[in-house]
Amino acid sequence: MLQLIEHIIRISSKRDRTEINAALVEATQGLFAPPAFNVYRCFPGQKKWIVFSCAGFDAAGQFWHNAYLPERRHCRPIDHDPLLRRCQEERSVVLEPLPDGSDRLVFPVIADDQLIYLIDISLPADFPAERRVLLMGLVEYFGHHLALLDYGETDTLTGLANRKTFDKHLFEVLGHAAGDDATHDPDASRRRRSGHDDHHWLAICDIDHFKRINDGHGHLTGDTVLVGFGQLLRDTFRYDDQLFRFGGEEFIVVLQPATERNALNVFERFRMAVASHGFAAVGRATVSIGFCRLRPHDTPTGLIDRADAALYWAKQNGRNRVACYETLVAASALPAVGQAA
């Protein structure tokens, strides 16, 4: 029992999802030593749910990955595993007897009525019942701790990640972006040879004339528009794109590696989705978007300034449009911000 308390204290001291997951892995292996253990982060979608294997252990040892930046090689549709799918549908602990006599259990972790994690554990047939109770208690505590973390990281109105979370994790995204042009990265070299010059992209999305909506319809209606806008973001972008409410009517999207043309197409698709959407009591609304490429050794200030310059150009040139900073600078339509592009 003393060991369990020590592990709970260690988990409770963490404020980063990756570190919390790692602490849970160490606690589970140290206290219960099951043959296999997996922590899946869940990403709901309109057509399919994706699960990201972000931490765990098996015969090869322990592993954990950045819980905020899901790597596609560790992700899969939930439909590929019937037991995970069943747990997602039933939202309760599910069990599957395995041929060797052991049991596989999957626990749901729910925060604010949303399924956020699945805990997948294999236990031997002779695993004592009282230890199962302790294990379930540890998983339940893990869920409560994550729920509190979610509350601090999430914008309470839209359900997207908040400004504080953006500031905290932008450096991690920039670290990944630095690898886009790395000469030692074989994937980057392959992309350049094949003509696919993929990069991370950051966009600032600003709802046009939002003050008119608040002034003309009231702030409650304005809030409804923000909620609908947030849902359109979730419906349009991929599970591994990062979505944030930056403040007021401004939202930020950090797009996973793509060519400039593909990035432009994605942002145009979102712009059109907003323009064609009917917002309750308001009708139509539009969005202006400015985006730029994340550079190696970029700074948050420089990155935001470039995207903001493109956004300002879009606002000044008719609104309801998407503007790419690099394209504008190359066409001499916009002076370079900071160092030369």
N, C-alpha and C positions, 0 to 999 in steps of 0.2 A: 504493500500500500504506500509506503514511503517513497518508493521508486516512482510510482504512478503520480504522486503529488509533485515530485521533482520535475517530471516530464511536463506536467500541466503548467507548472510555473514557467518552464522554458518556452513552451508554446505561447503562453499569455504575454511573454515579454517581447514577442515579435510583432512588427507592424507592416511587414512586407510579405506578400502572398508566397513568394518563392521560399523565403526563410521559414514561414509557417508550415508549408508543405514538407520541407526538409526535416523540421522538428517533429512533425507527425510520423514521418517515415522512421526516424530514429527511435521514437517512443514505441511504435508498434513492433518494430523488429526487436528492440531491447526487452520489452515486457512480455511479448506473446510469441515471437519467433514463428509466424506462420510461413508456409513455404512460398507464398506469393502475395503481393500487396500492390495495389495500383490506385493512384489518385487521379481521377479524370475531372478536368474542368469542362463545363457544359456550355455550348453556344447554340441557343435556339435559332431556328430559321423558319422562313415561310414554308419551304419545301422539305427540308431535312435538318435534323439536329446533328451537330458535330461534337465529338468528344476529343479532348486533348489530354494525352497521357503525360501529365506534368511532373509526376513524382512516383516513387515506389521502389520495390526491389523484387528480385527473382533469383534464380540460381546463379546469374551472372553478377549479382551484387546490387547495391543501392544506386539510384539515379534520381536526379531532379533537373528540371529545365525552367527557364524564365516563365513564370506563370502569367505574365502580362503580355508576352509576345509569343503566341502559339506557333510553333514550327510545324509546317504542313506534314513533314515526314513522321511526326508523332501524333497526327490527327487522323480521324476517320469518321465516317457517318455512323451514328449510333445504331442504325438498322443492321450494320454488319455484325452486331453482337446481340442476339435475342434477349439475353438476360439483362443487359444494360437497358435495352429498349423497354423491357417489361418493368424495370424499376422506374424508368422515366414516366411511364404511363400510369403506374399504380401509386407512385410516390410513397412507397413503403419498402421495408426490407424484403428482398426476395432471395430465395435459396435454390440452388441447383445441386443435387447429388452428382458426384463425379465417379467415373468407373473404378477408380482406385479406392473408393470408400470414403474419400474426403468430401467436404462440402465447399461450394463456392457461394459466398454471400455478397450482395451488393446493397450498400446503404445509400439512401438519398440524403443530400445536404441542401436544405431549403432556407432561403432568406427572403423576407418580404414576399412570400408566396411564390417565389421563383426558384426553380431547381438550378443550383449553381455548381454543384459538384456531385460526383458519384464515387463512392469508396468501394473498391473491389478487393475482396479478401478470400483467400483459400485457407481452410482450416482442416486439420486432420480429424478423422472420425472420432478419436478418443479425446478431443479437446474438451476440457471440463466445462460444464454448464455455467459454473460461477465465474469462470474466466471469460466466457462469452459475454456475460453481463458487464464485466469491467471493460471489455473491448468496446461494447456498444456505448458505454458511458464516455469513453475517450473520444469516439467518433462524434457523439452528440456534443461534447464540449468543443471539439474542432469546428463543428457547424455553427455553434453560438458565437465563437470567436470570429469566424469569417463574416457572420451576419453583422456584427459590430463594425468590422473593417469595411464592409460594403457600405454601411451607413455613412462612414466618413469619406469614402471615395466617390460616392455617387451623388449626382445632382438630384435632389429630392423631387423636382418637378418633372423632369424628362426621363429620369432613370439612366441617363448616360453618365459616363465618367465626368467628374467635375474639374474645375480649373486647378485645384490643388493636386489632383492626380496627374493632370497634364504636366505641370511643372516638375513633379517628382519623377516621372518616367520618360520625359523627353530625352534626357541624356542617354537612357538605355536604347531608345530608338535611334538616336544619333550614332551610337556605337555600332549598331547593326548597319546603318547607312554608310558608315566609313568603309565597310567591306564591299560596297557596291563597285568601287573603283580600284580595289586593292589588287596590285599586280600579282600577289602571291595567291590570290583566290582563284582556283581553277574554274569555278562556275562563272566568275566575272569574265575571265579570259574567253571561256567558251561562248558567253553571250555576245562579247564584242566580235569574235570571229564570225558568228552566225548572223551578225547584223542586228541582234536584239539587245539594244543598249538599255537595260532595265535599271531603274533607280527608285528609291523611296521618294514620295511626294507629300507635301503638306499643303492643305487647302484651308482657307478661312471662308466660311459660308455665312453670309449676312442676309437676313430677311429684309427685303426692300420695303421702305416706308412703314416700318413696324410702329413707329411713334404714332402714325395716323390710325393704325389699328387700335392701339391703346386709347388714344384720345377720342376716337369715334365710337368704339364699341365697349370700352372699359377694360380694365386690367384682367378681369377674370376671363374674358374672351381672348385677350392677348395670351394668357397662360394656356388656353386651349389650343391656340395656334402653335405655341412652342412645343406642347406635348405631341401634336400631330406631326410637326416638323421632325422631332426626334424619332418618331416611329418611321417616317419616310427614310431617314438616314439608315436606320437598322435594316429596313427592307431592301435598300438599294445596294449597300456596300457588303463586302465579304466579312465572314466571321473574324478573320485575322486582321482586318483594317481597324485602326484605332479611332474611336469616335468620342468627342468631348463637347460638353457645353462650356464655352470659354467665358461667357458672361453676357447677360442681356439677351439680345437676339443673334449673337455671334456663336458659331459652332466651328469646331476644327476637326478635320479628317486627316489622319496620317495613313497614306495609302501604301500598301506593300509593293515591292518592286514591280515596276511596269515601264514600258516605253512611254515617251511623252505623248505619242498619239493615243495609246490605250488609256493613259491617265486622263487625257482630255475627253475621250469618249465616255469614260465612267462619270466624270463630273458633269458632262453635258446630259447624260441620262438622268442624273439626279436633278439637274435644273429643270428638265422637262417634266419629271415626275412631280415636282413641286408646282410648276405652272399649271398642270392639268388636274391637280388635286383640289377637291372642294372642301374648304375649311368651314366648320359650323359657324353660322352667323356672320361670316366674313366673305365667303365665296372664294374667289381666286386670290392667291398671293404669289409673289415671285421671289427669287433669290439671286443674289450676285455672288460670284465665287472668284477668288484670286488664289492661284496656287503656284508653288515653286518646287524645285528639286532640292532634296537634302544633300548637302555637300560633305565630303570628308572634312573633319575638323571644324564643322559648323558650330555656331553658337546659337542658343535659343533666341537671343535678341536679333541676330542677323537673319535668322530663318523667318521669324515672325515679321520683321520689317520688310523682307522681300515679298512674302505672300500678301502683306497688307498693302504694299505699293501696287501690286496687281489688282487687288480688290478695289482700291481707290480708283484706279483707271477704269475698271468695269462700272463702278458707280457713276463716274463722270461721263461715261460714254453710253448712256442709255439704260443702265441696269438690266436685270434679267439676262445676264450673260456670264460666260466663263472666260477668264483671262489668265494666261500663263506668263509668269514673270520672264522666263528665259526667252520666249517668243517675242515679247514686247521689247525687251532690250536689244535683241538681235535685229529687230525692225526699226530701231531708233525711235520707237513710240514711247519709250520710258527710259529715263536715265538710270544707270546702274546704282543700286543701293550698296553702300560700303565698298568692298573691293570689286574690281572689274569682273563681270560675268565671264 
